[in-house]
Amino acid sequence: MLNHKLFSIKNIILTSVVCLLPVVLGFVLWDKLPEEIPQQYGWNDQVNWTLPKFWGIITMPLFMVVINVIYLLSLRVSKQKFSPKVETIMSWIIPLLSVTLGSFMILKPVGFNIDAFCIIGFIVSILFIIIGNYLPKTEPNPVVGTRAPWINNNPEVWSKTQRVSGILLVIIGIINLVTCFFPFGKYVFVATVFPGIIFVIIYSLVISKKSNKATEEK
């Protein structure tokens, strides 16, 4: 059953407050920050665009709050069933992303000299490992899991696809967790994630076709 404590209004407020913590860090370091704060870094760690200091501090955390509220409210009104552990992960993914990325956006301009991809790669790798562990345990639903029309409508295809997706996510997550702090890490990321997505799509189509054929023969 859905644990309404995790998706309650009280918890939505709490997680939204956590999303805003980088704003506090920004104002604490106000005097050390440049007048223009980078908001996006490119493939080679170049700055793509900036915002004036005040807006540069608050924009990303506020955006994450909006996403968090919409996301958790959609889960609150959903009647889907998730295990307590899956619900906890779902409830705190966006706040943790906001704190990590928001803090990085503030600390990098004041001398936290680390490639943007290292932070993003690290976060994504951890999420892959966590989500991969729980994907095989999810039941068919419109929110969580590897989804496509031919997967959603067939419990057998759903179960097999989530199991394979979970294994791949854990493997890809571990590989990238090891390599994300090296210069070649971004290339490893591309070389593992995109082939993994293609493999899962092809795999799900194949087992869906086999399942449909078996049903027709009965």
Secondary structure, DSSP 8 states (H G I E B T S, - for coil): ---TTTTSHHHHHHHHHHHTHHHHHHHHTGGGS-SEEEEEE-TTS-EEEEEEHHHHHHHHHHHHHHHHHHHHHHHHH------HHHHHHHHHHHHHHHHHHHHHHHHGGGT----HHHHHHHHHHHHHHHHHHHGGG--S-SSSSS--HHHHT-HHHHHHHHHHHHHHHHHHHHHHHHHTTSTTHHHHHHHHHHHHHHHHHHHHHHHHHHHHHHHHH-
